Amino acid sequence: MVRKHWLKATSFGNGMTVTYQVKDSVYVNLTNRCPCACTFCLRNNADSVYGSPSLWLEREPTIDEVVASLESWDWERFGECVFCGYGEPTERLDVLLAAAAHMKAAHPNVRIRVNTNGLSDLIAGEPTARRFAGKVDCISISLNTDDPAEYLAVCRPRFGEAAYPAMLRFAEEAARYVPEVVMTVVGEPVTSVEKQERCRAIATRLGARLRVRRYEPGIVTAKIDE
């Protein structure tokens, strides 16, 4: 069961979901902005995942609100904090890293993971991998395919053809600064075994490991990556 927990957006007078539970992890919903318009994104057809309240934000929470929402959870019960919601978390990289640093200081035994499309360098306009060092334990990057043309057609990044090589470059650089880098694809029938192996070779070359996510229509193909 997913526990409901959301921060009240008092300036609007309505609830706003900043953190929510997925299994034994607490997820952080920082933004609804994303540089991609993926054809498979769950946001196209649903307001929430895993029974959470709506993940559409009336406004982006401040760092103080994010920390307050994080601190409302009993961290003796949860082993992981995951920056992943209805948007690309690195769109708010400063807030993400400040919240991650808070968690590391206040709850050092909690694993910190970021689920991302890997385009933070293009979003920020500069290399960003080094900034995750010491704050994040795992970065999970949506690889999706071994084919740049297919990536462009399916993920539809606003950066165009620059996106795929930038994502690969970020993964390789992140592996120098973060203990674990994972690249993900969805399993059959979305990707063939042969394509999965080509993706595995890419991940290995970059210093990451490949995770093949189980195909579950309407869930596993969404941005939310358990």
N, C-alpha and C positions, 0 to 999 in steps of 0.2 A: 504494500500500500504506500502511496506517495503522501507524505505529510504536507499539508498546506502550510506555507509560511510566506508572508509577503510583507514588505515595508509599506506603511501608509504614506502616500504622497500628500502631505497635509496641504500643500499649496493648491492642490486640485480637489482635495476632499474625497478621493477615491483610493482604492487599493492599487498597489503596483508591485508586481512580483520581481523582487531583486534576487532572492535566493530560494531554491526549492530542492526537494529531495528526490534522488533517483537511486533506489536500492540503498547501499550503505555510503553514498556520497552526497555531498551538498554541492549543488551547481549554482553558478553565479551568472546572472543575466544583466550584463553591463550596458548593452546597446541593441538597437534594432538596425543599425547601419551595417551594410555589407557591400564589398566591392564586386561581389558576384551575384548573378541572378540564375542560380542553378535550376535546370529544368526539373530536377527531382526533389527540390527543397520542400520539406513539410510545411513551411510557412505559406506555401501556395494554397494549401487546403485546410489548414487547421490553426487554431489560436494557441495550442499548448501541446505538451507531450507527456506521456506517462501519467496522465491524470492531474497534472499541475494546474494551477490557475492560469489565466491568460498570460502569455509572455510578451505581449505587445505593451510597450512602455509609453506612458503619457509624456514622460520626459526622461532623460538619462539621470540616474542617481549620482549624487556627489560621492566623493570618496568617503566622507563622514557617514553618509547613509549606507554605503556598501559595508563599511566596517561595522556599523551598528547592526545591520542585518546579519552579518556573519557571526557576530558575538551573541546573537539570540539563540544560536544552536548549541546543543550540548556536545562538545567535541570529544567527550569520552565515548560517545556512541558512533562517531563517524571517523573513518580513516582517511578520507580523501576530500579535497576541495577542488572542484573542476570549474574552470572559467569557460563556460559554454552556455549559450542561451539562444535567443532569437536574433542573432546578429553575429558579426565577426568581432571577437573580444579585442583583437589588436587594433581595432578602430579607436579604442581608448587605451592605448598602451600605457600611458602614464598612470592612469587610475588602476589598470590591471596590475602593474608592477608594484604600486604602492599597497594595494590590497594583499598581494602575494607576500610582500615583505612583512606586512602586519601579521599575517598568518604564520610565517616562519618564526617571528619573534614571540608571538603569543601562544602558538600551538606547534612547537617544533616537531612533534611526532606525526603531524598530519601531512600526508602526501599532497603536493600541489601539481595539478595537471592543467595544461592549456590545450583546448581543442581549437584548431585553427585551419584556415585555408592556406596558410603559409605565405601570404602576400603582405606581411607587415612592412617589409622593406619598401615596397612600392607605395603603401599607404603613408608611411612616414617620410618617404623621399630620401632615406638614408639606411645604411645597414643597422639592423636592430638585434641580431642574435646575441651579441655580447651582453645586452641589457638584462637578459633572462638569467644570467649566471648567479647562483646563490639564492635565487628566489623561487625557481621552478624546478621540480623534479622530473617532469615528463612533458614533452610537447608532442601532441598527436596531430599530424598533418594529413589533410585529405588529398591523397595523390590521385585517386579516381581512375586513372588510366595511364598507359605508357605512351599514348599517342597525343602529341601537342595539338593536332587539328581537332581530335575528338574532345580534348579538354576545353578548347575554345568554344566548340559548338554546344557542349553540355553545361559547362560552368558559366559561360558568358561573362567573363570578367571585364570590368570597365577599362582595364589596362590593355586589353587586346592581346596581341601575340607576345608581349613582354611578360605576361603573367606566368606561363608555365616554366620557363627557365628561371624566373625569379623565385618561384616556389621551390624548385630543386636546389637552387643556390642557398636559400634560407635554411633548408633542411640540412645541407652539408655543413653550414656554418654553425647551426644550432647544436649539432652533434659535438662540437668542440667545447661548448659551454654548459650544456644541460646533460645530466646523467643518462637520460633515456629519450630517444627520439623514435617515434613510431610513425609510419606512413600507412594509410589505410585505403583499401578498396572494398567494394561490396562483392560478395561471392556470387556463385552461379544462381540464377541465370544472367545476372547483370554483367559479370565478367567471366570469361572462360578460364579453365585451368591454365591454358597456355598463356593467356594475358596476365593472369595472376603471377605466373613464374617470371614473366618479363618485368612486371612491376617489382617483384621480389629482388631481381637483379639490380634494378635501379636503386631501391632502398639500401641494399647491401653496399653498393658502390659509394653511396653518400654517407655511410656510417650509421644508418638507421636500420630498424627491422620492419618487416611488413606484417600488418595485421589484416586478415581477410574477415570482414564483418559478415555475419550471417544475413542472408537476404530475408527480410520480413517486410512485405509490402506496406507502405505507409509509415513505417517506423525506422528501420535501420538505414533507409536511404535518405533520411532527413539529416539536417545539420547536427542534431544531437547524436553524439558518438559515445556510446557507453564505454 
